[in-house]
Amino acid sequence: MNKEHQCEEGTACAIDFIQETPKTNKATKINKAYLAPITGLFFLLLGIGLDLFDSSFFKPPVPLIWFSIIYIIVGATIVLRAAKLVVKGDIYNEFVLMSVATLGAFIIGSYEEGVAVMLFYIVGELFQEAAMNKVKRSVEALLKVQVEEVSVLENGKIITKLPKKVVVENNSNLPIYIKLYS
């Protein structure tokens, strides 16, 4: 048994020389999509704190104005998307549901709840988008994987060949490479 390549002497052995892409040392940047939820969370917590400690500044109508501004920063895109879909006749979707629920919270005076629900929805959407982007990158990387050469151990010597020229006998314990078509 050859320790370097884990192949038995006198048998054919395919070795994969796929190299991973090097990682870059780029500075971490905050995605612009995260800026509104982070800002909204900060001012939401600040508003809840001011309300909780009965700040003399935070008396009606200041909470309505305060949380309305946060709601516009955080949820304007969702409300606009819902309005566009309602105009087209599509009233049964998540955007309309979130808009009705959060604006309903404002109508009954639960401003913090309306902003918080919209904020949690936006954060959930961002997590979903990040997960989908990661899956897309993984699938794209998988589709780009191609073996350019293999090393075959024949009669005690390692020979480099093109993958198409390597013949693997039936009942062998070598990995099978599958070509994916999209």
Buried (B, 14 or more C-beta within 10 A) or exposed (E): EEEEEEBEEEEBBBBEEEEEEEEEEEEEEEEEEEEBBEEBBEBBEEBBEBBEEEEEEBEEEBBEEBBBBBBEBBBEEBBEBBEEBBEEEEEEEEBBEBBEBBBEBBEEEBBBBBBBBBBEBBBEBBEEEEEEEEEEEEEEEEEEEEBEEBBBBEEEEBEEBEEEEBEBEEEEEBEEEEEEEE
